[in-house]
Amino acid sequence: YRVTVTNAGGCTASSSATTVTVNSVPTATITAGGPTTFCQGGSVTLTASAGSSYLWSPAGQTSQSITVSAAGSYAVTVTNASGCSATSAATTVSVTQQGTASITASGPTTFCQGGSVTLNASSGTSYLWSPGGETTPSISVSNAGSYSVTVTGTGGCTGTSSPTTVTVNALPVPTVSAGGPTTFCQGDQVVLSASGGTSYVWSPGGATTNSITVTASGNYSVTATNASGCPAVSNGTAVTVNGAPTAAITANGPTTFCQGGSVTLTASAGTSYLWSPGGETTQSITVGSAGSYSVTVTNAAGCSASSSPEVVTVSTTGVATITASGSLAICDGGSVVLTASSGNSYSWSPGGETTQSITVSAAGSYVVSVTGGCSGVSDPAVVTVNPNPVVTIT
C-alpha cells in the first residue's frame, strides 16, 4: 500500500510503499481413534488437525493427541506457524458406568461330597462363569473352588463379582470288622466293630457305640460320620445264626425192668450223635444196665444240643408183671395186648403161649410165669369183653 498526497498549492507527492501481509487461518478439527461412547475404564484418543501448537479444552493439554477416559465435550485450538489460530467444533465423549455383578447361593457353600449348591448371578443380559465357562444365569456346583461371574448389562458394560468359595468336605470310609466267625450256632455271638468315623449308628438296631455284640441273623451296616459332619454307610456284614437241634430221648418201652431185660433209647433227628455214658455214636442204643443216659445231637449246620437225662432202672428183686396196651375192658370183637416183664422164658395161662406179649380178645383171668430177670408168677390181668349194642331202624 502507498498514498499520493496533494497539498493546498496543488503539489503532489507519493509515499513509500507499505506492505500488508494477511496470513491464512489453520483448519481445526478433531479425529477420534475409536468410539467416543464406551464403558467406564475404557478410553479414546482424540487427535487435532495439523498445526504448530495446540491447546485442548477442558484440561489444557498442549499435545496434538490426548487420551480421554472421562465424559465431556472436548475442543482444541490449533495455531499455525504464522501464529494464526482456529478452534475446532466440540467432540462429545460419553462414558457408561460399569455394571455390577454379585453371586447369591441357594444354600450352604460348605457341604459334603455328593452334595451341590446353586450359584445365581445378579441380573444382566449375558454371563460368563469362572471356572467352567458356563454362560447361564445360574450354575449348579458340586466341586470345591472359588467361583466368580462376569455380568454384561444392558449398556454392554460388564462387571465381575467377588469370588464365592465353595468347600466340599470328603466323606468318611466306614469299615466293619468281625471279632470272630459271622456264622455260628444259636447261643453264641460275634462282636462287630466300626472304624473310619467319629460317631456311628448301626442298622438294624440303631446302636450308637463303636462296637456291637450280635446274637441274631441279619445284614449289619453302620453309618459313620466324620469330623466334618459328613456321613457314609458301610457295606453290609451278613451274620448267620444257625439254630440248635432239639435233643430228646424216646424209649421204646419201660425204662424200669428186671435184670436181663433192656430198653432201646432213640435220639431225636440229627446228623451225628454222642451218648453218655458209653460214647456210642448211633441214633439208637440198647440199654440193659441201670444209669442216667443223655445224648448230644449235632445237626447239619454243626450245632449241638444235649438232651435231658433218661434214667434207666434195673430191678434185681422184683416179680413178674403184666402191662396192658390199653383198657382191660374191651368190646366184643376188640382185643388188648398183654406184655410180661422182661425175662428169659414165659408161660401164659390160659392158652400156654410162650411169647413175652400175647393178644387177647376173649374174657378171662390171665397170668404169666416168667423165668429169669424178675422171675415168678404175675398177678392176674382180668379181661372183660362187653357185648356190642343191637341197633335196629324202624
Secondary structure, 3 states (H helix, E strand, C coil): CCCEEECCCCCEEECCCCCCCCCCCCCCCEEECCCCEEECCCCEEEEECCCCEEEEECCCCCCCEEEECCCEEEEEEEECCCCCEEECCCEEEEEECCCCCCEEECCCCEEECCCCEEEEECCCCEEEEECCCCCCCEEEECCCEEEEEEEECCCCCEEECCCEEEEEECCCCCEEEECCCCEEECCCCEEEEEECCCEEEEECCCCCCCEEEECCCEEEEEEEECCCCCEEECCCEEEEEECCCCCCEEECCCCEEECCCCEEEEECCCCEEEEECCCCCCCEEEECCCEEEEEEEECCCCCEEECCCEEEEEECCCCCCEEECCCCEEECCCCEEEEECCCCEEEEECCCCCCCEEEECCCEEEEEEEECCCCEECCCEEEEEECCCCCCCC
